[in-house]
């Protein structure tokens, strides 16, 4: 024979057990609550200072703008690498064109040019 | 958006139950307090701007995830401890306490009869012990459904599973609790 358990009675007992928590625990919980409330107000003030909050497209542009010194340095490095890469690629292209021009002028074109 | 007063009221209402949820899961008061504090901070920081009626579901989800994160960290930590403890010499004989094995066959005094409040405390302790021994998912489902008063859909959403799974977990939890309490001779008043 199985013993029928009423979950509501278990819940009632658990409620009683929460009323028997010791003062140290209650105080720790109250501290945790106060810390959380401080965090909420801090977060709210940050949101209030952000002019683009709540607007999707402007919000995304806002995310793309670096907000810290590290982000600025990283963005600067990225831009420098891009510029250096592009100028190197252009230099190589110009060099190849120059070599071809010289070869055409001196009639010294390699055989590959005439194949195909 | 919920006001600081609404958030404060919500946290005040839920904090004791949240603490108990965490205690059942981790069996340690200090760790449970840390988990509740982390959950409160996450709720306030990430969802402090949500409407007040959404807070219970969000908080329960955060709490359950924080408990699971604790389990994961504990698992990693215990695997390292196991690895290092295997390298150390064992001293099993030092851990035996003679009082644990001492028999007192001549003691015929009857045990003290508890009064009602003490008896209730003992019953609560046994119920909590039985709850603490339930598998994680069963306990989550049971507490969310019957203690937090969530319906099956809400419980399923918090637990990240189907409503059918919630019903199965709840049913198994009730049967397991009934069996555990019956084995201890406890009948709920």
Interface residues (C-beta under 8 A of the other chain):
Chain A: X2 X3 X4 X5 X6 X7 X8 X9 X10 X11 X13 X14 X15 X16 X17 X18 X19 X20 X21 X25 X26 X28 X29 X30 X31 X32 X33 X35 X36 X37 X39 X40 X41 X43 X44 X47
Chain B: X4 X7 X8 X11 X12 X15 X16 X17 X19 X20 X29 X33 X36 X37 X40 X41 X43 X44 X45 X48 X49 X120 X121 X123 X124 X127 X128 X131 X142 X145 X146 X147 X170 X174 X175 X177 X178 X179 X181 X182 X187 X188 X189
